[in-house]
Amino acid sequence: MFYIAPMIVLIGAVSFHYFARRIPTSLNPIVAVTATYVTIAIIAATLIPLFPSAGGLAKQVRQLSWIQIAMAISIIFLDIGFILMYRNGWNLSTGNLVTSVFTNIALLAIGVLLIGDKATPTNLVGVLICIAGVAMIGYQS
C-alpha cells in the first residue's frame, strides 16, 4: 500500500484538475460542487464494505469528530478555489503548480512549528528552488 496510495493520489489529482477545468462556465460553481459531493457520498458509502474495520461501522461512526467538519471546509475551499482559478484565466498547466508550491512551503512550516517535523538545510534549499520556479512561471517575457 506504500506505493499504491501515492498512485491513487496522483490519478485523483490529475483527474480532479482536468475535470475542474472542464466544468462549464455557465454552471454555478456551488451547484457543481454540491452535485459532486452528493456523488462522492454515494460512491463512498458503497466502498465501506471494501474497507472493513475492527469493531464495525458503529464504532467508526463514534470516532468521528470536528476534524471531519474541518476537512469538509478545507475541501470546499479547494474545489471552489480551483474552479474559480480556471474560470478566471489560470492555465491547467500552471494553476495547480503555483498553488502546490506555496501549499508545500506552508506545510513544511506547519510541520516544523506545530508537529515537530525536522527541516534540513536541503529542505530549505528546496524551498528556495520552488520559489524561484514560481517566479520563472510567472515571468512574462
C-alpha positions in Angstrom: 0.0 0.0 0.0 3.0 2.3 0.5 3.3 2.8 -3.3 -0.3 2.2 -4.2 -1.6 5.1 -2.1 0.5 7.8 -3.9 -0.6 6.3 -7.3 -4.2 6.7 -6.2 -3.5 10.3 -5.2 -1.8 11.0 -8.5 -4.7 9.6 -10.5 -7.2 11.5 -8.4 -5.3 14.8 -8.5 -4.7 14.8 -12.3 -8.3 13.8 -13.0 -9.6 16.4 -10.4 -7.8 19.3 -12.1 -8.7 18.1 -15.6 -12.4 17.8 -14.8 -12.5 21.0 -12.7 -11.2 22.8 -15.7 -13.9 21.3 -17.9 -16.9 22.4 -15.7 -19.0 24.7 -17.9 -18.7 28.3 -17.0 -22.5 28.6 -17.3 -22.8 26.2 -14.4 -22.9 27.8 -10.9 -19.7 26.5 -9.1 -21.7 25.8 -5.9 -24.2 23.7 -7.8 -21.3 21.8 -9.5 -19.6 21.2 -6.1 -22.8 20.2 -4.4 -23.6 17.6 -7.2 -20.0 16.4 -6.9 -20.4 15.9 -3.1 -23.7 14.0 -3.4 -22.0 11.7 -5.9 -19.0 11.3 -3.6 -21.3 10.4 -0.7 -23.0 7.7 -2.8 -19.7 6.2 -4.0 -18.0 6.4 -0.6 -21.0 4.6 1.0 -20.7 1.8 -1.5 -17.0 1.5 -0.7 -17.4 1.0 3.0 -17.6 -2.8 2.8 -14.3 -2.9 0.9 -12.6 -1.4 3.9 -13.7 -3.5 6.9 -12.7 -2.2 10.3 -12.4 -3.6 13.8 -15.5 -3.1 15.8 -17.8 -2.4 12.9 -19.3 0.7 11.4 -20.9 1.8 14.6 -17.5 2.1 16.4 -16.1 4.0 13.4 -19.0 6.5 13.5 -18.5 7.1 17.2 -14.9 8.2 16.4 -16.0 11.0 14.1 -15.2 14.5 15.4 -14.8 18.1 14.4 -11.9 17.1 12.2 -14.4 15.8 9.5 -16.1 19.3 9.5 -12.7 21.0 9.2 -11.7 18.7 6.3 -15.1 19.4 4.6 -14.4 23.1 4.8 -10.9 22.6 3.5 -12.1 20.5 0.6 -14.8 23.0 -0.4 -12.2 25.8 -0.4 -10.0 23.6 -2.7 -12.8 22.7 -5.0 -14.3 26.2 -5.4 -10.9 27.8 -5.4 -9.6 25.8 -8.3 -12.9 26.1 -10.3 -12.7 29.9 -9.9 -9.0 29.9 -10.7 -9.6 28.1 -14.0 -12.6 30.3 -14.8 -10.5 33.4 -14.3 -7.7 32.6 -16.7 -5.3 30.3 -14.9 -3.9 27.6 -17.1 -4.3 23.9 -16.2 -0.6 23.5 -16.6 0.4 26.2 -14.1 -2.5 26.8 -11.7 -2.0 23.8 -9.5 1.7 24.0 -9.8 1.8 27.5 -8.3 -0.6 26.8 -5.5 1.1 23.5 -4.7 4.5 25.1 -4.2 3.1 27.5 -1.7 1.0 24.8 -0.1 4.1 22.7 0.4 6.0 25.6 1.8 3.1 26.2 4.3 3.0 22.5 5.2 6.8 22.5 5.8 6.4 25.4 8.2 3.4 23.8 9.9 5.2 20.5 10.2 8.2 22.2 11.9 6.4 24.6 14.1 3.3 22.7 15.2 4.0 19.0 14.7 7.7 18.7 15.4 8.9 17.7 12.0 12.6 18.5 11.2 13.6 20.7 8.3 17.1 20.1 6.9 19.2 22.6 5.0 18.4 20.5 1.9 14.7 21.2 2.6 15.3 24.9 2.9 17.3 24.9 -0.4 14.4 23.1 -2.0 12.0 25.8 -0.7 14.2 28.5 -2.4 14.3 26.5 -5.6 10.5 26.2 -5.5 10.1 29.9 -5.0 12.5 30.6 -8.0 10.4 28.2 -10.1 7.2 30.0 -9.3 8.9 33.3 -10.2 10.0 31.8 -13.5 6.5 30.5 -14.2 5.1 34.0 -13.6 7.7 35.8 -15.6 6.3 37.4 -18.7 8.9 38.0 -21.5 
